[in-house]
Amino acid sequence: LLRGRHNPHHQPADHELHGAIEPPLVRVGVRDLLQHGTRVLDKVAVDNLDRFPHGIFTASILGWRAAYVVNDSHLTTVLQAKSKHRDFGWVPFFFLCNMGGLASKTVARLQSRDPKDADDAGFNADFHDLHVRELALGAPHQSVMAEFAAAWDPLLDSLRASVQAGSAGAEVDLWRWLRKAVAISVSRAAWGPRSPFSTDPALWEHFCTFADHYHPLKYMTSSVYAWRGVRARDAMVDAFERYYLDEAGSGRDSASRLSKARDRSLEKRGLSHREMARCAMSMCVGQFTPAAVTFDVIAYILSCPGLMDRIRHEVRSYIPLINTPDTTTNSRKPTIDITRASDTCPLLLSIVHEVLRLVTLGVTVRSVLHDHTLTLPLPTKGPSSPKATYRLRKGRLIWSSGLAIHGSPAHFPSPQTFDPERFLGCRFPETQVPGLFRVFGGVCLGRHIVRDVTTAAVASLISAFEFLPAAADGAPLCLPNLDRFTFDQGAAHPRGNTVARLRVGDGVSILWEGVQDWRRG
Ligand code: HEM
């Protein structure tokens, strides 16, 4: 399909490039840019869904031919594949540096390769490999989930204690609570029990301030325009630096294997502790995304009458109930291991996948390394489209839009409707239907964490609490508004009512039997 793709040493000859033109042009105006910001390429991908038969066009932003936009599912999977012609490019570096505030010389060091080390494949490749190794399903994944659960359990207990006080139900800002609980629990899963978010419980508020005020353009210009976010970022970087400087090493010693491997990769490239702290801070942004997904899942479940009861029934029926010793009352109490929710609760899992489809962009970005041609022999849309050979120019981005594919009625009937059963029977849609389920691009190495943390969080909240209808003058939990979603959010943040009325449920404890097993193992 792609000339040169099957032969990694293929360099296009002049006659191949000669005469080949770039994919058709679509102009993006100032208004679109101002209105849609970092989502502008996804917006044009959606607007032009059925316009170009081969599902690819060139987006020109204010006259600058910035990117080839792809909105065809098959072409997306072809272009995301490892290739001599394309790689991840500068976009991951841009966000790592723009969010963390790394100096340009540090960025250059990360982008360069050691000329004396023939085996140095570069930072991107290094980071990719270590995540593949340390986040694989099995023991590495289980130990990350065990640390997550160990932090989540007392947070849930304290929420239960505060809700218990009011028998008619207590009002809880669910979004605020989730942001705190996910930041503390996921950071412990990555950086261990001495992670900055575990030792300084107020740090998560700095994270929220940063995330709520982040804008890539503001951070490119001057901290004057972004002072609030920069101040919050500095507080987090200071905390991570203290963690790295801890002479006793107790923090880093108890960190996950993932975090230790990341540190080794950064240290190999000569980064100081302060620079490593900046990298760690910007990694929090993606890692804490399950907070937004969990909120959105609960809001969607509540929006469908009867669905909450079905999920609660599923959680109660399929996750084995174990009687565990209760040291406070010297008796035994019924307990479920909710880290097994994604394995045992098919409807809940389907809902998590469906919500991810609705609330994420799922974009795959690649950079064209040198001029080459792309021959598309078969029309992918419309019966009479001719075969085409396009020239892809060095330096342009390839922006494959998951949003366009997820919103296409050709792939998903009634694509804007929340259908809880859409992914029933699909355990890993990102590998089972890779062209259609674009949430994790091709593919996110944190996907098992996202899926399992979200299902565990939802299952535990649903088991521990009853969600009461909103008070007479209150509004239900808000559903996500994708128009106000920005690229850096990972998943749409709620805009509207985030306060839920909770009552403590009928008594099943959410303990972490599995955690004990993994610890023993
Ligand atoms: C809802 C949350 C998340 C979403 C929607 C998401 C989505 C994505 C997407 C679309 C990509 C680009 C894949 C491509 O290049 O085609 C990606 C890459 C990546 N993600 Fe995530 N992600 C999420 C959370 C996480 C978490 C929690 C982690 C780590 C614990 C993580 C680690 C990574 C890594 C390491 C890559 C680079 C993959 C590579 O080197 O091939 N992500 N993610």
Boltz pocket constraint, residues with backbone or C-beta under 6 A from the ligand:
constraints:
  - pocket:
      binder: B
      contacts: [[A, 80], [A, 124], [A, 127], [A, 128], [A, 131], [A, 286], [A, 287], [A, 288], [A, 289], [A, 290], [A, 293], [A, 360], [A, 362], [A, 363], [A, 364], [A, 365], [A, 438], [A, 439], [A, 440], [A, 441], [A, 442], [A, 443], [A, 444], [A, 445], [A, 446], [A, 447], [A, 449], [A, 450], [A, 490], [A, 491]]
      max_distance: 6.0
